[in-house]
């Protein structure tokens, strides 16, 4: 087993399925102990924990809705009380709501911004405070989206949240750099996950999307997990303030149908 992250502890939000689950398992395979966070799927979180333990690492499962500040604080507290430290934060939890701009409701706007932006903001704050107090370095990795930069009609709240995450990352890279804390974004494009199930089952729609992807395939959660491990490791110690796009070339070739 590789041990690039031996002795480290990572929190991965939204790690009961999809990209978050793949990241948690991959970080564990590199030696990190993991705080598995879920909001509403305990069975998925338990499955993640089983796979982490099979990889030879420790895992704790914590239920937290990242849009609630008390829950984000508890995630950090549990990492320290049960695993002794926290070195790596992966802000992965995210939601999207589709609607034409003129039909977006306040409730849907709040849901998307609270999870995707406010949640990441205050969980990162709680993470950084503990590192600052103990003068420890750290790694913050936000799972953003190609839509931090690329237009996505009918998903205006989602794009606003991801654009916010891009500027937050850039700002924090400057503010937290002197503390030895790096901050980077990973911006996935079309990744095959449970959230995309309807797309994967709609062949005409899928084929139209794949015509926009120069590499001709959907990405996998493991594609994202590989880059996350690199950014969490000492190999990436001089990298901060950047967005890494994982999209098979989609952004360079995209046009609305």
N, C-alpha and C positions, 0 to 999 in steps of 0.2 A: 504493500500500500504506500502510495506517495504521502508525504507528510509536510507539504509546503505550509500548512496551517496548524501544525501540531501545537497544542497548548492554547490555541485561540478559542474564543467564544463568539458566535455570530447569532444575531437575531435576523430572521427572515420573515417579514410580514406576508400574510396571505400565502402561507406555505402548505396549505392542505390540498392543493391541486396545481396543475398546469406548470407555468414557469417557476413559481415560488417553490413548489415541491421539488422540481428538478434541481434548483439552486441549492436548496437545503441538503439534499442527498449528495450532491457533488462536493459541497464544502466539507461535509462530513467525511467523504472518501479521501479528502486531503488532510484529515486529522482534526478538523474543528469540531467542538461541541456546539450544539444548536438549540436555540429557543425557537420552537415551532409555533407560529401564531396562526390562529384561525378565528373567523368571526362566527360562521354558522354551520360548518361541516366538521364536527369532531371526528367522524369516522375517517375522513381524508387526512386529518392531522395525525391520527393514530397510525395510519398506514405510512405516513412520512416518518414518524418516529421509529416504526419497526425497521424500515429500510436504513435509517441512520444507524441504528444499533447493529444491524447486519453488516454495515460498513466499518464497525469497530469504534464508533464514537458514541458520546452520550447525547441524549435529547430530553428536553422537557417540553410539555405542551401547555401553552397558555392561551386562554380565550381572550381576545382583545379586539374591540372595534376601534380602529385607529382614529376615527373621527371624534372619539371621546378622550379628552386629555387625561382623565384619571386612568383610563385603560392603557394609554401609551406610557404613563409613568410606571404603572404596574409591570408592564413588559420589561422595562429596564430593571426595576427592583427585583423581579424574579430571576433575571439573568445573574445579578450579583449575589442574591441570597442562595440560589440553588447551584449555580455553576461557578461562582467566585469572581467573575469579571465579565467584561464585554468589550471586544475589540473591533468587531465588524457589524455594521448595520446595513441591511439590504431592505430598502423601502420598495417593496414589490406590490403590496396590496393596491388594487385599483378597480374602478368601476367606470362604465360608460353608459350613457343614455342617448338614444337616437331620437331626434325630432327636428323638423324644420325650425330655424331660428325663431320665427314668429310664434311658435307654439311651445317653446321651452317654458316649463313651469318653475316657479321659485323653489318648490320642493325638490325637483330633479336637479336643478342647478346646485342647490345646497348639498345634496347627496354627493354629487360628483366632485365639487370643490372641497368638501369636507374630508372625503376619503383621500383623494389624489394629491391635494396640496396642503391643506391644513394638517391632515394626519401626518404626512411626511415632515412638515415643518416642526411640529411640536414633539414628535418622537425623536427627531434629530436633536432638538434642543435638550431633551432629557438625557440623551446619549452623550452629548458633548459636555454637559455640566459635570457628569461623573468623571469623564476623562480629564477634564480641566482641573478638577479638584485633586485628582491623584497624579496629575502631570504625566498622563499616559498618552501615547499616540493612538490613532484610530483610522478606520476606513469607513467611509460612507459611500454606498453605491445605490443610486436611484434607478429603478427600472422605469424608464420614461416611455417614450414612443417616438416613432418617426414623426408623429403629429405634434411634437414640440416645435417642429419647423415646417411641416408640410400640411397644407390645407386639407380638411376633411369635412365637406359639406354635410350638414345635418348632425354634426357632432360638435357644435360650437363650445359647449361647456367643457367637454373633454379636451379640446384643443387649448382652451384658456388655462385649464389646470396643468397641462403638460408644458405649455409655454412658461407658466409660472415656475415649474420645477426646473426648467432650463436656466432661468435667471437666478433662482435661489441657489442652484449648484455653482454658478459662476461667482456669485457674491460670496458664498461661504468658502469657496476655495481660497479667496483672498483673505477673508477674515479668520479662518481657522488654520491656514497654512502655518503661521507662527507657532501654533500649538502641536504641530506634527500630525495634523488630521487632514487626510486627503478626501476630496469629494468629486465623484465622477458620475455621469449618467450613462446608462445603456439604453439605446433607442431601438427596440425591436420593430420590425415591419410585420409582415404576414407570418405569424407563427401558428403551427397546428396545435391548438389547445382546446379543452372543453368549451371555452367561451365562443369558439369559432365553429362549433359542431354543425350549425345550420348551413354555414358556407361550405364546409367540407362535403356535405351531402347534396349540394346543389351544383351539379357538374358544369352547366353553362356559366354560372357565376364564378366558380372556381377557375375554369379555363380562361375566362376573361381576365381574372386577377393574375394568373400565372403568365399570361402574355405580357404583363407589365413587369415581370420579375426576370431580369436577364439570366439568372442562374436556373430559372425554370422549375423551381420547387418552392414549397412552403418551408419556412425554417422550423426547427424543432426546439422544444424547451432546453434540450441539452446544448444546442448551439449557444443559447444565452448563458447557460450555467458555466460553460467553459471560459467565457470572457469574464464572468463574475469572479471565478476563482483567481484568474490572473490579476484582476484589479484589487483583490483582497490580499494578495501575496506580497512578499518583499520585492519581487521582481518589478512591481509597479510603484515602488516607493517614490519615484520622481514624477509621477503622473497625477495631476490634479487640475480641475477646472475644464475637463473635456467631456464631450459626448461621443460615445462610440456607437455607430449605427450598425445594426445587424439586420439587413433587409434584402440580401441577395441582389442588391443593385436597384431595388424598387424606386428609391427617391430620385435616382438619376434618370429614370425612364418613365415616370408616372404621368398619366393624364386621365382626367375624369372621363368616364364612358359617356 
